[in-house]
Amino acid sequence: MVEIDAYLRDLIVKKELPSAVLHVQQKGSTVFHRAYGGFIDSNHQPHTMKISTRFDIASLTKVMATLPSILWLVDNTSVELDHTIQTYIPEFVHQEITIRQALTHTTGLPADLTPPVQRFETRDVFNEVVNAELISKPGTVVKYSDLGMILLGMVIEKITGRPISAFTKKVLYKPLGLTQTSFHPDQPLQVASTEWTKESYLQGEVHDEKALHLGGASGSAGLFSTASDVGNFGSYFLYPETQTVLSHELIRKTRNHVAENRGMGFEVWSGKGTTLSCGRGWSAGSFGHTGFTGTSLWIDPQKELIVTFLTNVVQYGRKHNMKHIRPNLHSLIHAHFTN
């Protein structure tokens, strides 16, 4: 682990990353858990990163909140993956798009709203999402889209009659023992800050602008968590039989490759095509996800390896080298633990 540790320390020194927490599990045991660097809080005070620090995990929300919520609904209610979103959200203008298509990013919807939502403006994000125009025929093209996941968040809230924040806390995180995972963190000053806005860094407030305009929680972003909680969540997807909240069969389906290195919710490495953020050395069938703030979770079922890497790289702005850092780091880790 010396090489991995040195690589991360060097990234901090070179100001490629302000701070990070790396959590690695292999064959059911935590084999590495360390914090690096520090951050400036919303009161302009410096903090040393701790392994217990919570992060805005951004799009990891898609696989840690939205995906398991949908799986729970499929297992416990009349909801089916091939039901249309319009069944539950009648305002949505496209009657043929299904829940499954939103999970596999094949809705035909664009990646984002145009123009992009800004933090300090007035936008009716719900109205814009339900009226978004298609850019391809549903079910034909894989296009990663926040909009499909936002719609699934709305589906979850409509069916359960509860905010996604309340539903996930009671039905998922509490029974799974994920005590540091939630929307709307109750101790914002203990969260790693993210981007500079106006006069201070954001801290404990969602970074994603669409999620902010939707009340701070959405099917696409808004969740906060620690590296150990994210890693433990990953372990339930590697070892479905270790939990009783979600159907083991449904969990296994989410890990299967569907098309163009995507599964249901997760990215899934097929061994072909564009290299994913875990690098090319990981086994085919490895699955994971990333978040815009600098977060990621990757799982290699063949090697029983789970890597959680949480950073707040956006504290340095939106121009950074995460697209190189992630595969470099994950390649080092994979080589160390599997050779």
Secondary structure, 3 states (H helix, E strand, C coil): CHHHHHHHHHHHHCCCCCEEEEEEEECCEEEEEEEEEEEECCCCCEEECCCCCEEECHHHHHHHHHHHHHHHHHHHCCCCCCCEHHHCCCCCCCCCCEHHHHHCCCCCCCCCCCCCCCCCCCCCHHHHHHCCCCCCCCCCCCCCCHHHHHHHHHHHHHHHCCCHHHHHHHHHHHHHCCCCCEECCCCHHHECCCCEECCEECCCCCCCHHHHHCCCCCCCCCEEECHHHHHHHHHHHHCHHHCCCCCHHHHHHHCCCCECCECCCCEECCCCCCCCCCCCCCCCCCEEEEECCCEEEEEECCCCEEEEEEECHHHHCCCCCHHHHHHHHHHHHHHHHHC
